[in-house]
Amino acid sequence: MVDEAGDAPERYLDPLIHPSIRLRICAALAAATRVEFSTVQRSTGATASKLSKNVATLTDAGYVRSTRAREDSRRIWLELTPEGRNAYTAHVAALRAIVGEG
């Protein structure tokens, strides 16, 4: 499938977001301004260590911001950065184009 500009939608898939766990993390974060780590963990079904590793990858890429709560440092809040939100939106649009929904 090729879009109007002659580009295949696969070209717009983001390799950092593409693994299913990272896609689920981004989807959970895209639904709200900030989401607590434990809520993302429940929604993705990932272990804490697997989630931490993948959040770190997204954070290192500048896609996710992680903040510890002042009142309880065990609570961690996650949010998509503007760059992360743009990357996620483009990735989802590419997926929709591939399956014929775009």
VOPAGU-2260 file (C-alpha; in pm, 1 decimal, decimal comma):
REM VOPAGU-2260
SITE   aa  ch    i         X         Y         Z
SITE  MET   A    0       0,0       0,0       0,0
SITE  VAL   A    1     134,1     341,5     -99,3
SITE  ASP   A    2      -1,5     681,5      10,5
SITE  GLU   A    3     -69,1     981,7    -214,5
SITE  ALA   A    4     292,5    1102,1    -184,5
SITE  GLY   A    5     416,9     762,3    -301,4
SITE  ASP   A    6     541,4     657,4      44,4
SITE  ALA   A    7     461,3     321,6     197,7
SITE  PRO   A    8     296,6     363,0     541,4
SITE  GLU   A    9     555,3     127,1     690,8
SITE  ARG   A   10     803,9     409,2     648,6
SITE  TYR   A   11     624,9     597,0     928,1
SITE  LEU   A   12     632,5     316,3    1182,4
SITE  ASP   A   13     849,4     415,3    1476,3
SITE  PRO   A   14    1083,5     130,3    1577,4
SITE  LEU   A   15    1091,2     258,0    1936,3
SITE  ILE   A   16     712,6     244,7    1969,1
SITE  HIS   A   17     648,5     -61,8    1752,9
SITE  PRO   A   18     712,8    -339,4    2012,1
SITE  SER   A   19     371,7    -422,9    2157,1
SITE  ILE   A   20     461,2    -338,4    2518,1
SITE  ARG   A   21     580,1       9,8    2418,9
SITE  LEU   A   22     278,4      60,6    2197,4
SITE  ARG   A   23      54,3     -30,4    2493,5
SITE  ILE   A   24     248,1     207,0    2720,5
SITE  CYS   A   25     207,1     492,5    2473,8
SITE  ALA   A   26    -162,2     413,4    2426,9
SITE  ALA   A   27    -218,1     424,9    2802,6
SITE  LEU   A   28     -31,4     754,3    2831,7
SITE  ALA   A   29    -202,1     909,7    2528,2
SITE  ALA   A   30    -538,5     868,9    2698,5
SITE  ALA   A   31    -452,2    1109,4    2982,7
SITE  THR   A   32    -218,8    1390,0    3080,7
SITE  ARG   A   33     -33,5    1188,2    3347,1
SITE  VAL   A   34     -72,1     827,0    3450,7
SITE  GLU   A   35      67,0     654,3    3756,5
SITE  PHE   A   36     320,3     377,0    3688,9
SITE  SER   A   37     103,9     119,5    3869,9
SITE  THR   A   38    -195,7     207,6    3650,9
SITE  VAL   A   39      11,9     161,5    3334,2
SITE  GLN   A   40     138,9    -165,4    3475,7
SITE  ARG   A   41    -215,2    -291,0    3531,3
SITE  SER   A   42    -333,9    -177,6    3188,1
SITE  THR   A   43     -40,6    -338,3    3004,3
SITE  GLY   A   44     -19,0    -653,8    3215,1
SITE  ALA   A   45     359,8    -612,9    3229,6
SITE  THR   A   46     575,0    -695,5    3528,5
SITE  ALA   A   47     725,7    -395,9    3707,4
SITE  SER   A   48    1072,4    -477,4    3576,3
SITE  LYS   A   49     958,4    -521,0    3214,5
SITE  LEU   A   50     759,6    -198,7    3233,7
SITE  SER   A   51    1052,2     -10,8    3390,4
SITE  LYS   A   52    1289,9    -127,0    3117,6
SITE  ASN   A   53    1055,4     -22,1    2838,7
SITE  VAL   A   54     965,7     309,6    3002,9
SITE  ALA   A   55    1340,4     377,5    3031,2
SITE  THR   A   56    1379,8     316,5    2656,9
SITE  LEU   A   57    1096,8     559,1    2581,1
SITE  THR   A   58    1235,4     811,0    2832,1
SITE  ASP   A   59    1584,8     792,2    2681,2
SITE  ALA   A   60    1429,2     862,5    2339,9
SITE  GLY   A   61    1255,8    1171,2    2479,9
SITE  TYR   A   62     907,1    1021,8    2433,2
SITE  VAL   A   63     811,9     979,4    2800,7
SITE  ARG   A   64     870,2    1189,6    3109,5
SITE  SER   A   65     884,4    1019,5    3449,8
SITE  THR   A   66     830,3    1209,1    3775,6
SITE  ARG   A   67     834,6    1084,3    4133,2
SITE  ALA   A   68     559,9    1210,0    4362,5
SITE  ARG   A   69     688,5    1454,6    4623,3
SITE  GLU   A   70     477,2    1311,4    4902,8
SITE  ASP   A   71     569,5     947,9    4832,0
SITE  SER   A   72     878,4     873,9    4622,4
SITE  ARG   A   73     750,8     520,7    4553,1
SITE  ARG   A   74     478,2     669,7    4333,4
SITE  ILE   A   75     593,0     744,6    3980,6
SITE  TRP   A   76     394,2     944,9    3728,9
SITE  LEU   A   77     440,8     898,3    3355,0
SITE  GLU   A   78     343,0    1122,5    3067,4
SITE  LEU   A   79     406,2    1147,6    2697,4
SITE  THR   A   80     621,9    1440,9    2595,1
SITE  PRO   A   81     504,3    1646,6    2296,2
SITE  GLU   A   82     761,0    1458,1    2086,0
SITE  GLY   A   83     630,3    1127,0    2219,2
SITE  ARG   A   84     269,6    1221,1    2150,7
SITE  ASN   A   85     359,6    1319,3    1792,2
SITE  ALA   A   86     554,5     996,7    1737,7
SITE  TYR   A   87     269,9     786,6    1879,9
SITE  THR   A   88       9,1     964,9    1668,3
SITE  ALA   A   89     216,5     915,2    1350,6
SITE  HIS   A   90     277,5     548,8    1437,5
SITE  VAL   A   91     -93,1     481,4    1490,5
SITE  ALA   A   92    -177,4     662,0    1164,2
SITE  ALA   A   93      71,7     438,6     981,3
SITE  LEU   A   94     -80,5     127,1    1137,3
SITE  ARG   A   95    -427,7     240,9    1032,9
SITE  ALA   A   96    -305,5     304,8     677,8
SITE  ILE   A   97    -152,4     -42,9     662,6
SITE  VAL   A   98    -477,8    -210,1     767,7
SITE  GLY   A   99    -682,5      11,8     538,8
SITE  GLU   A  100    -847,9     234,2     798,9
SITE  GLY   A  101    -657,8     550,6     712,4
